[in-house]
């Protein structure tokens, strides 16, 4: 069954409220990165989204959705070393000026990946850009370094806990 736009809007609003609630309960105050990765496999007919939120104090919250239905909200903690590495990489590679719309990895038949990276800076500054395997222009080395640092932090975050089922 396909969900209406209204239904999806309500779910997004509920998720945002839940994220703020979970983050506030753990003392997180400042969102650093939102890393939204969408994967579509034509071969297996699957569609999944992992929406990761990395806070400046190391809190990581991930919303995992598969086929628009089954989902979980997971809380993890970034190690101090990985968080420091991410912050240094974001600064050195000028995340606030990335333009994106670039090829992050070679396309694979029947397999599409697109990532929306949103950085949140001081005084309300933010920048969003897209990467994926469906673009013609390859990403510059700085965008690749940022993607690698985010991926490493997410993969090596510790103490995963399912916070609750998604709305």
N, C-alpha and C positions, 0 to 999 in steps of 0.2 A: 504494500500500500504506500503510495506516494504522499508525503506530508505537504501541507499547504505552507505558503510563505508566512502566514500568520502564526501557524504552529511552530515553525522554525524560529521566528522572531521571539516568541515567548520562551522557547528553549534557550536561545542565546542570552536573553535577559536573565533567566534563572541561573544559567551557568556563570554569568558575570557576577551576579550577587553571591553565588556560592564561592567563587574564587576569592572575592573580597573577604567573605566570612572566614574561609579557611586560612587565608594569608594573615588576616588580622589576629586570628586565634593563635597564630604562631609568631606574632610580632613582626612579620614582614611589612615593610613600609614603602618600599620603592621597587617598582617593576623595572627590570633592566632590559630583558629581551623577550619577545614573543616569537616562537619558531613554529610555524604551522605547516606541517608536511602532509601532502595528500598523495596517495599512491593508488593508481588504477591498474589492475592487471586484466588485460583483454583475454589472455590465455585461460585464466582461472575464473574470470568474471567477478572479481572482487574489487571493492572500493573501501579504502580505510583512510582515516585522518588521525594524526597525532598532533595535538595542539599543546605545545610546551610553553610554560611561563617560568622564566628565571628571574628571581628577585635579587636585589643587590646584596642581601645578607646571606644568600646561598640557598634559600628555599626554592624548590623546583616543584611545580604542579603540572601534571600532564593529564589531559583529557584524551582518552582513546575511544574512537568511534569506528565501527566496522559496519558497512552496509547501511549506514544511517540509523542503526538500531542499537546494537549491543555496545555499551560504553562503560567506562570506569573512570573515576577520578583518582589519580595516584599522587601521593606526596612523597618527595624524596629530598635529600640534602646534598648539595654540591660540596665537594671537599674544598678546603681553604685554598689548596694549591691550584685546583682546576678553576676556581672562581677568580683567583688572582691572574691566572693565565688568560682567561677569557677577557677580563677587563683590560689587560695589557694589549691583547690582540685587537680588541675593538678600537682602542685608542690609536695604536700604531697603524692600523689599516683604515682609519678614518670612516668608521661605520656610518656616521652622520651624513656622509656624502656619497655613499654607494648608490648606484642607479639601477643595477640589476637587469632584469629581463635578459638573462644570459644562461648559457649552457653550463651546467655544473658537472654533468657526467654524460658520457656517450649514450645516445638513445639505445634502448633494447627493444626488440620487436614485442609488441603487445604489452608493454609495460611503461606507464607514464608516471613521472614523479614531478611534483611542483611544490616548491617551498616559498612561503611568504615570511620574510624576516622583518620584524619591526623592532627597532631600537628605541628606547626611551631614555632621553638625556636629562640634563638639569634644566630647570626653569621651563618645563613643558616641551622642550625640544624633542622631536621624534623624526624617524625616517623609516620608510618601508620600501622593500624592493623584492622582486621575484627572482628565483633561480629554478632551474629544472632541466629535464632532458628533452624538452620540446622547443628549445630556442636555438636559433642559428648561430648567434655570436657566442664564442666561449667566454666564460667569466674571467676577469682579470685575477692575477695572483692574490690581491688583497681580499677579494670576495671569497676566493677558495680558502684562504687562511681563516677568515671569519667563520665560514661554514664548518671547517674542520675543528676549530676551537669549541664551537657550540655543540657539535656532534660528540666530541670527546667528553665535554662536561656532562651532557645528558647520559651518555653511556656509562660513565664512571660515578654517577651520583649514587649515594648510599642510602640505606634504611628505607627502601620502598615500602609504602603502606597504602592500601586502598582506603582512601578517605571516606568515600561513599559512592553509591551508584549514581550515575548521572540522571538529571531530570528527564 
